[in-house]
């Protein structure tokens, strides 16, 4: 069994992990993906992330968007794609899941 196969055991994934899997990448190999500029992120990751976020906002995909306060306490809360999550079964239903069941 390959290390990427163990991700198939999850029933929920962070937005980051789900987007990496949809784009065809092992999340274990790209833990700091959000720290990279768009040019240095894996191909397809940004598009997959935005598709998942759009589905969550439109309620066509189940999960939860979580917002966090800035570290310095000033400014607006921001969407945290690491703590926000998506339900894997709903990704399968809308056919953007990397998992074949």
JOUR-V974394 format. One line per field, one symbol per residue. phi: phi as a letter, one per 40 degrees, with the letter a starting at -180 (. if undefined). A space follows every 10 residues. Layout:
phi->???
This chain:
phi->.ccccccccc bbbcdccccc cccgbcdccb cbdccccdcb cddgcccccc ccccccccgc bciacbbbcd dcgbhcdbcb ccccbbccdc ccccgbcccb b
